[in-house]
Amino acid sequence: MLLDHYDTEGLFDEMFAENGEVRFHYQLMRERLDTLSKEELDQKIRNLETLFLKQGITFTVYGDQQGTERVFPFDPIPRIIPADEWQVIEDGLVQRITALNLFLYDIYHEQKILKDKIIPEEVIFSAAHYRPEFKDVDVPRDIYIHICGTDLIRDRDGSYLVLEDNGRCPSGVSYVLENRMAMKRVFPNLFGSAGVRGVDSYAQDLLGTLQYIAPHAKPDPVCVLLTPGHYNSAYFEHSFLARQMGIEIVEGKDLIVVGAHVYMRTTRGLQQVDVIYRRLDDDFLDPKVFRPDSMLGVPGLVSAVQAGNVALANAIGTGVADDKVTYAYVEKMIKYYLDQDPILKQVPTYLAWDEKDRGYILDHLPELVVKAANESGGYGMLIGPRASKAEIETFRGLILANPRNYIAQPVVYFSRHPTLTDGTVEGRHIDLRPFVLSGERTHILPGGLTRVALKKGSIVVNSSQGGGSKDTWVLHQS
């Protein structure tokens, strides 16, 4: 049987307890896997890969000589989360997004948290994505992060930890929805008996979130999704979400600003746009304000936003909240704004801009994970225990040259999950990206994207660096 020789290797495993017994919420899945041969499972995977390819479910690997477009790797053994465990995650995410939105409103208005010296002002003002142009500019409903993908991991004792927040243009939710449709083909009879919560409402919840922030509470607002174009690595997701919501997908050239209002070019003439779900970074939004060489944005867009005539999701300037240096202060934000202890803890973080922390980092580089403050996708990172002496010395120089741009954390070996690899089932490290929508109320998509490091021993789960994904099942009951 597929799992007969599975080895947990002393790490926290999602399916198996330390004594080797299957956790209660995985028992049905174990029974189903025991009825499948390796050949049957291999055939199901081949069928899924063909399905994904036909539907254009791909991603981009930059700098790969074998070609960039790949079918998104998908493992058919799902991650399962019982109801009581998910409730803690939900509560923690609601608490966290509430604090982050209060923080963003504050730093773009009265800046009380800086005046009270909870966060050093130089941390915020030196952040790459702090936008002083939006000081004292109100955003609809005072919501800055409407769509957030918060990355969670589990440590050796199974506790959930927040690894980072993605509050600019978080991606991956389309894979959640497509993975679920795929799994219904692989295990069509298991969903009902397992009691798995659905994810089908996400597109309508997202549309409702966008409509809620329409300027002047306009009824039946026109919403569009702004994409950099079909060459972007996440274009599949952009087109998928626009189609699911029933809204237009547009590029910068399709929009024009007239009299501080945004209009979409159509075959019937100009149509005013009220809400833009933008999937490009601040720098490229408006060449009149940010990068003058941007061909992706809309000249004059910022003036329309500042005039209150169009809403952006997410708002301009949210990137300061997912700066990895800012991350180190989120637990303090929760206490400051909500007077609560954080429900979800964070990974201990050392800040290279702080002289004492910097000394510790430089003395312990072979033991730490070092990250650049604004990189993503697993780039700009040093994993000390696996780095060469040359790589360590390179990062030492980078830290000394620009301390503000680096943090360091102890190595946390993510929890593991049974994964089909090379004809057998072995443990691979995983994380979890739940998706949070902040509108009239906060929606948490039940489950989110479980990413898996397909390379043995790797803790880099990003698809661009050899990672894949799993369906994530949240149960109605524990």
C-alpha positions as CSV (number, residue, x, y, z in Angstrom):
1,M,0.0,0.0,0.0
2,L,1.1,3.6,-0.7
3,L,1.6,4.6,2.9
4,D,3.0,1.4,4.4
5,H,6.6,2.6,4.5
6,Y,6.0,6.3,5.1
7,D,8.5,7.9,7.5
8,T,7.7,11.1,9.5
9,E,11.5,11.5,10.3
10,G,10.7,13.1,13.7
11,L,9.1,16.2,12.2
12,F,5.5,17.4,12.7
13,D,3.4,15.5,10.1
14,E,-0.1,16.6,9.1
15,M,-1.4,13.0,8.6
16,F,0.5,11.0,11.1
17,A,1.0,11.5,14.9
18,E,4.4,10.9,16.5
19,N,3.4,7.3,17.4
20,G,2.7,6.6,13.7
21,E,-1.0,6.5,14.0
22,V,-3.2,8.3,11.5
23,R,-4.8,11.5,12.9
24,F,-8.5,11.2,13.3
25,H,-9.4,13.7,10.5
26,Y,-7.3,11.8,8.0
27,Q,-8.7,8.3,8.6
28,L,-11.2,8.4,5.6
29,M,-8.4,9.7,3.3
30,R,-6.1,6.9,4.5
31,E,-8.7,4.3,3.8
32,R,-9.3,5.7,0.3
33,L,-5.6,5.8,-0.5
34,D,-5.2,2.1,0.7
35,T,-7.7,1.1,-2.1
36,L,-5.6,2.7,-4.8
37,S,-2.6,1.2,-6.5
38,K,0.4,3.3,-7.6
39,E,-0.6,2.9,-11.2
40,E,-4.1,4.1,-10.6
41,L,-2.9,7.2,-8.8
42,D,-0.3,7.9,-11.5
43,Q,-3.0,7.7,-14.1
44,K,-5.2,10.2,-12.2
45,I,-2.2,12.6,-12.1
46,R,-1.6,12.3,-15.8
47,N,-5.3,13.0,-16.4
48,L,-5.1,16.0,-14.2
49,E,-2.0,17.4,-15.9
50,T,-3.8,17.1,-19.3
51,L,-6.8,18.9,-17.8
52,F,-4.7,21.7,-16.4
53,L,-2.8,22.1,-19.6
54,K,-6.0,22.3,-21.7
55,Q,-7.4,24.9,-19.3
56,G,-4.2,27.0,-19.4
57,I,-3.5,26.5,-15.7
58,T,0.2,27.3,-15.9
59,F,2.8,29.4,-14.2
60,T,6.1,31.0,-15.2
61,V,9.6,29.9,-14.2
62,Y,11.9,32.8,-14.8
63,G,15.4,32.1,-16.1
64,D,14.8,28.4,-16.8
65,Q,16.5,27.3,-20.0
66,Q,13.9,24.5,-20.5
67,G,11.2,27.1,-21.1
68,T,9.1,29.2,-18.8
69,E,5.5,28.0,-19.1
70,R,4.7,25.0,-17.0
71,V,1.6,23.1,-15.9
72,F,1.2,24.0,-12.2
73,P,2.4,21.0,-10.2
74,F,-0.5,19.5,-8.3
75,D,-0.3,16.7,-5.7
76,P,-3.6,14.7,-5.3
77,I,-3.2,13.9,-1.6
78,P,-5.1,16.8,0.1
79,R,-4.3,18.6,3.2
80,I,-7.1,18.3,5.8
81,I,-7.9,20.8,8.6
82,P,-10.5,20.0,11.2
83,A,-13.2,22.6,12.1
84,D,-11.8,23.6,15.5
85,E,-8.3,24.1,14.2
86,W,-9.7,26.2,11.3
87,Q,-11.6,28.4,13.7
88,V,-8.4,29.4,15.5
89,I,-6.9,30.3,12.1
90,E,-10.0,32.3,11.1
91,D,-10.1,34.2,14.3
92,G,-6.4,35.0,14.1
93,L,-6.6,36.2,10.5
94,V,-9.6,38.4,11.2
95,Q,-7.7,39.9,14.1
96,R,-4.6,40.4,12.0
97,I,-6.3,42.0,9.0
98,T,-8.2,44.4,11.3
99,A,-5.0,45.5,12.9
100,L,-3.2,45.9,9.6
101,N,-6.0,48.1,8.1
102,L,-6.0,50.3,11.3
103,F,-2.2,50.6,11.0
104,L,-2.4,51.7,7.4
105,Y,-5.1,54.2,8.1
106,D,-3.0,55.5,11.0
107,I,0.3,56.0,9.1
108,Y,-1.4,57.8,6.3
109,H,-3.3,60.1,8.7
110,E,-2.4,60.9,12.3
111,Q,0.6,58.5,12.7
112,K,-0.2,57.9,16.3
113,I,1.7,54.6,16.4
114,L,4.8,56.4,15.3
115,K,4.3,59.3,17.8
116,D,3.9,56.8,20.6
117,K,7.1,55.1,19.5
118,I,5.6,51.7,19.1
119,I,7.3,51.5,15.7
120,P,10.3,53.7,14.9
121,E,9.3,56.2,12.3
122,E,12.4,55.6,10.2
123,V,11.2,52.0,9.7
124,I,8.1,53.4,8.0
125,F,9.5,56.4,6.2
126,S,12.3,54.3,4.7
127,A,10.0,51.5,3.5
128,A,10.2,51.0,-0.2
129,H,6.4,51.0,-0.5
130,Y,5.5,53.9,1.8
131,R,3.7,56.4,-0.4
132,P,3.9,59.9,1.1
133,E,1.7,61.2,-1.8
134,F,-1.2,59.5,0.0
135,K,-0.8,61.1,3.4
136,D,-4.2,62.5,4.5
137,V,-5.9,60.9,1.4
138,D,-9.0,59.0,2.5
139,V,-9.9,55.7,0.9
140,P,-13.4,54.3,0.7
141,R,-14.7,52.8,3.9
142,D,-11.1,53.3,5.4
143,I,-10.1,49.9,4.1
144,Y,-6.7,49.6,2.6
145,I,-6.1,45.9,2.2
146,H,-9.2,44.3,0.6
147,I,-7.5,41.1,-0.5
148,C,-4.8,39.5,1.6
149,G,-2.9,36.3,1.3
150,T,-1.3,35.5,4.7
151,D,1.3,32.7,4.7
152,L,1.1,30.3,7.6
153,I,3.5,27.5,8.6
154,R,3.5,25.0,11.5
155,D,6.5,24.4,13.7
156,R,7.7,21.2,15.3
157,D,4.9,21.2,17.9
158,G,2.2,21.9,15.3
159,S,1.6,25.5,16.3
160,Y,0.6,27.8,13.4
161,L,2.9,30.7,12.8
162,V,2.5,33.7,10.5
163,L,5.4,33.7,8.0
164,E,4.4,36.9,6.1
165,D,1.5,39.0,4.9
166,N,0.8,39.6,1.2
167,G,-1.2,42.8,1.0
168,R,-0.2,44.2,-2.3
169,C,-1.3,41.9,-5.1
170,P,-1.6,38.4,-3.6
171,S,-1.8,35.6,-6.1
172,G,-2.8,31.9,-6.0
173,V,-6.5,31.9,-5.3
174,S,-7.3,30.6,-8.8
175,Y,-5.3,27.5,-8.1
176,V,-7.4,26.9,-4.9
177,L,-10.6,26.9,-7.0
178,E,-9.1,24.9,-9.8
179,N,-7.5,22.4,-7.4
180,R,-10.9,21.8,-5.8
181,M,-12.6,21.1,-9.2
182,A,-9.7,18.7,-10.0
183,M,-10.0,16.9,-6.7
184,K,-13.7,16.3,-7.3
185,R,-12.7,14.3,-10.3
186,V,-10.0,12.3,-8.4
187,F,-12.1,11.6,-5.3
188,P,-15.7,12.2,-6.4
189,N,-17.3,10.2,-3.6
190,L,-15.2,11.3,-0.7
191,F,-16.3,14.9,-0.4
192,G,-19.8,14.2,0.9
193,S,-18.6,11.6,3.4
194,A,-15.7,13.7,4.6
195,G,-17.8,16.9,5.1
196,V,-15.6,19.3,3.3
197,R,-16.5,23.0,3.2
198,G,-17.0,24.5,-0.3
199,V,-14.9,27.3,-1.9
200,D,-17.3,28.1,-4.7
201,S,-18.5,31.4,-3.3
202,Y,-15.1,33.1,-3.5
203,A,-15.6,35.0,-6.8
204,Q,-19.0,36.4,-5.6
205,D,-17.5,37.3,-2.2
206,L,-14.7,39.1,-4.0
207,L,-17.1,41.0,-6.3
208,G,-19.1,42.0,-3.2
209,T,-15.9,43.3,-1.6
210,L,-15.1,45.4,-4.7
211,Q,-18.7,46.8,-4.9
212,Y,-18.7,47.7,-1.2
213,I,-15.8,50.2,-1.7
214,A,-17.3,52.0,-4.7
215,P,-16.9,55.8,-4.2
216,H,-19.9,57.6,-2.8
217,A,-21.5,54.2,-2.1
218,K,-22.6,54.1,-5.7
219,P,-25.2,51.4,-6.4
220,D,-24.3,48.9,-9.2
221,P,-20.8,50.2,-9.6
222,V,-18.6,49.3,-12.7
223,C,-15.7,47.1,-11.6
224,V,-12.8,46.0,-13.7
225,L,-9.7,43.9,-13.2
226,L,-6.5,45.7,-14.3
227,T,-3.8,43.3,-15.5
228,P,-0.2,43.9,-16.8
229,G,-1.1,41.7,-19.8
230,H,-1.0,38.1,-21.0
231,Y,2.8,37.9,-20.6
232,N,2.5,38.2,-16.8
233,S,3.1,35.0,-14.8
234,A,-0.3,35.3,-13.1
235,Y,-2.4,36.1,-16.2
236,F,-4.3,32.9,-16.0
237,E,-5.5,33.9,-12.6
238,H,-6.4,37.4,-13.8
239,S,-8.6,36.2,-16.6
240,F,-10.0,33.4,-14.5
241,L,-11.2,35.8,-11.7
242,A,-12.5,38.4,-14.1
243,R,-14.5,35.7,-15.8
244,Q,-15.8,34.2,-12.6
245,M,-16.9,37.7,-11.3
246,G,-18.4,38.6,-14.7
247,I,-16.4,41.8,-15.0
248,E,-14.1,43.2,-17.7
249,I,-10.4,42.4,-17.7
250,V,-8.5,45.5,-18.9
251,E,-4.9,46.7,-19.5
252,G,-3.7,50.2,-19.0
253,K,-4.3,51.1,-22.6
254,D,-8.0,50.3,-22.2
255,L,-8.5,53.0,-19.6
256,I,-8.3,56.8,-19.8
257,V,-8.6,59.6,-17.2
258,V,-10.7,62.6,-18.1
259,G,-11.5,65.3,-15.5
260,A,-10.2,63.2,-12.6
261,H,-12.6,60.3,-13.5
262,V,-11.5,57.0,-15.0
263,Y,-13.2,55.6,-18.2
264,M,-13.0,52.4,-20.0
265,R,-12.8,52.4,-23.8
266,T,-15.6,50.3,-25.2
267,T,-17.2,49.8,-28.7
268,R,-20.0,51.9,-27.5
269,G,-17.8,54.8,-26.3
270,L,-16.4,55.7,-22.9
271,Q,-17.8,54.0,-19.7
272,Q,-17.0,55.3,-16.3
273,V,-15.2,52.9,-14.0
274,D,-15.8,53.0,-10.3
275,V,-13.6,50.2,-8.8
276,I,-10.3,48.8,-10.1
277,Y,-9.1,45.4,-8.9
278,R,-5.5,46.1,-9.8
279,R,-3.0,43.3,-10.3
280,L,0.1,45.4,-10.8
281,D,2.3,47.1,-8.2
282,D,2.1,50.8,-7.3
283,D,5.2,51.6,-9.3
284,F,3.5,50.8,-12.6
285,L,0.1,52.3,-11.9
286,D,0.6,55.9,-13.1
287,P,3.6,57.1,-15.1
288,K,2.8,60.7,-14.1
289,V,3.5,59.9,-10.4
290,F,5.6,56.8,-10.1
291,R,7.7,55.2,-12.8
292,P,7.7,57.5,-15.9
293,D,8.7,54.6,-18.1
294,S,5.7,52.4,-17.2
295,M,3.7,51.3,-20.2
296,L,1.3,49.3,-18.0
297,G,-0.5,51.9,-16.1
298,V,-2.9,54.8,-16.6
299,P,-1.7,58.4,-16.8
300,G,-3.6,60.4,-14.3
301,L,-5.0,57.5,-12.3
302,V,-3.5,58.8,-9.0
303,S,-5.3,62.1,-9.5
304,A,-8.6,60.2,-9.9
305,V,-7.9,58.2,-6.8
306,Q,-7.0,61.3,-4.7
307,A,-10.2,63.0,-5.9
308,G,-12.2,60.1,-4.6
309,N,-13.7,59.2,-8.0
310,V,-12.3,55.7,-8.3
311,A,-11.4,53.0,-5.7
312,L,-8.4,50.7,-6.0
313,A,-8.2,47.2,-4.4
314,N,-5.8,47.1,-2.8
315,A,-5.2,50.7,-2.1
316,I,-2.0,52.4,-3.1
317,G,0.6,52.3,-0.3
318,T,-0.4,49.0,1.2
319,G,3.0,47.5,0.5
320,V,4.4,49.1,3.6
321,A,2.3,46.6,5.6
322,D,3.9,43.6,4.0
323,D,7.5,44.9,4.2
324,K,9.3,42.2,6.1
325,V,10.7,44.7,8.5
326,T,7.1,46.0,9.3
327,Y,6.1,42.3,9.8
328,A,8.3,42.2,12.9
329,Y,5.9,44.8,14.5
330,V,2.5,43.3,13.7
331,E,2.1,41.7,17.1
332,K,2.7,45.1,18.7
333,M,0.1,46.6,16.3
334,I,-2.5,44.1,17.5
335,K,-1.9,45.1,21.1
336,Y,-1.8,48.8,20.3
337,Y,-4.9,49.1,18.2
338,L,-7.0,46.2,19.5
339,D,-5.7,45.8,23.1
340,Q,-5.6,42.0,22.4
341,D,-2.9,39.4,22.5
342,P,-2.2,37.9,19.0
343,I,-4.0,34.7,18.3
344,L,-1.5,33.7,15.7
345,K,2.1,34.0,16.7
346,Q,5.0,35.0,14.4
347,V,8.4,33.7,13.6
348,P,11.0,35.4,15.8
349,T,12.7,38.1,13.7
350,Y,16.0,39.9,13.8
351,L,16.2,43.3,12.2
352,A,19.5,44.2,10.5
353,W,18.9,47.9,10.8
354,D,19.1,47.5,14.6
355,E,22.8,47.5,15.6
356,K,22.4,44.8,18.3
357,D,20.3,42.5,16.0
358,R,22.7,43.1,13.1
359,G,25.6,42.0,15.2
360,Y,23.8,38.8,16.1
361,I,22.8,38.2,12.5
362,L,26.4,38.6,11.2
363,D,27.7,36.3,13.9
364,H,25.1,33.5,13.1
365,L,24.6,33.7,9.4
366,P,25.2,29.9,8.9
367,E,22.3,29.2,11.3
368,L,19.7,31.7,10.0
369,V,17.4,32.4,7.2
370,V,18.0,35.9,5.8
371,K,15.4,37.7,3.7
372,A,15.3,40.9,1.7
373,A,12.6,43.2,3.0
374,N,10.6,43.4,-0.2
375,E,11.4,40.3,-2.3
376,S,8.9,37.5,-2.8
377,G,8.7,34.1,-4.5
378,G,11.6,32.8,-2.5
379,Y,14.1,35.2,-4.1
380,G,16.6,37.4,-2.2
381,M,16.9,34.8,0.5
382,L,19.7,33.0,2.2
383,I,19.1,29.7,4.0
384,G,22.2,29.6,6.1
385,P,22.5,25.9,7.0
386,R,22.4,25.0,3.2
387,A,24.5,28.0,1.9
388,S,28.1,27.9,0.8
389,K,30.7,30.0,2.4
390,A,30.7,32.2,-0.7
391,E,26.9,32.7,-0.5
392,I,27.2,33.6,3.2
393,E,29.9,36.2,2.6
394,T,27.9,37.7,-0.3
395,F,24.9,38.2,2.1
396,R,27.2,39.6,4.7
397,G,28.2,42.3,2.3
398,L,24.6,43.0,1.3
399,I,23.5,43.4,4.9
400,L,26.4,45.7,5.7
401,A,25.7,47.8,2.6
402,N,21.9,48.2,3.2
403,P,20.9,47.0,6.7
404,R,17.3,48.3,6.3
405,N,16.7,45.9,3.6
406,Y,17.3,42.7,5.5
407,I,15.8,40.6,8.3
408,A,16.8,37.2,9.7
409,Q,14.9,34.4,11.3
410,P,15.8,31.0,12.8
411,V,15.2,28.1,10.5
412,V,11.7,26.7,11.0
413,Y,11.1,23.4,9.3
414,F,7.6,23.6,8.1
415,S,5.2,20.7,8.8
416,R,5.3,17.9,6.4
417,H,2.6,16.1,4.4
418,P,2.4,12.8,2.5
419,T,3.1,13.7,-1.2
420,L,3.3,11.5,-4.2
421,T,6.9,11.7,-5.6
422,D,8.8,9.5,-8.0
423,G,6.3,6.7,-7.7
424,T,6.1,6.6,-3.9
425,V,4.7,8.6,-1.1
426,E,7.1,10.7,1.0
427,G,6.9,13.6,3.4
428,R,7.3,17.1,1.9
429,H,7.3,20.4,3.6
430,I,4.2,22.6,3.1
431,D,2.8,26.0,4.0
432,L,-0.7,27.5,3.8
433,R,-1.9,30.7,2.2
434,P,-5.5,31.5,3.3
435,F,-7.2,34.3,1.4
436,V,-8.9,37.1,3.4
437,L,-11.4,39.6,1.9
438,S,-12.1,42.8,3.8
439,G,-15.3,44.5,2.8
440,E,-18.6,45.0,4.6
441,R,-17.5,42.0,6.6
442,T,-14.4,39.8,6.6
443,H,-14.5,36.7,4.5
444,I,-12.0,33.9,4.9
445,L,-11.9,31.4,2.1
446,P,-12.2,27.9,3.8
447,G,-8.7,26.4,3.3
448,G,-6.6,28.5,0.9
449,L,-3.6,27.4,-1.1
450,T,-1.4,24.7,0.4
451,R,2.0,24.9,-1.3
452,V,4.4,22.0,-1.2
453,A,8.1,21.9,-1.7
454,L,8.4,19.0,-4.1
455,K,12.2,18.7,-3.7
456,K,13.2,16.4,-0.9
457,G,14.3,18.4,2.2
458,S,13.5,21.8,0.7
459,I,11.5,24.4,2.5
460,V,11.1,26.6,-0.6
461,V,7.5,26.1,-1.6
462,N,7.2,28.7,-4.4
463,S,6.1,27.3,-7.8
464,S,8.8,29.3,-9.5
465,Q,11.4,27.4,-7.6
466,G,10.1,23.8,-7.8
467,G,7.1,24.0,-5.6
468,G,3.6,22.7,-6.2
469,S,0.2,22.7,-4.5
470,K,-2.4,20.6,-2.8
471,D,-6.1,21.0,-2.3
472,T,-6.9,22.1,1.2
473,W,-10.0,20.6,2.9
474,V,-11.6,22.4,5.8
475,L,-14.1,20.1,7.5
476,H,-17.5,21.1,8.8
477,Q,-16.8,19.2,12.0
478,S,-13.7,18.3,14.0
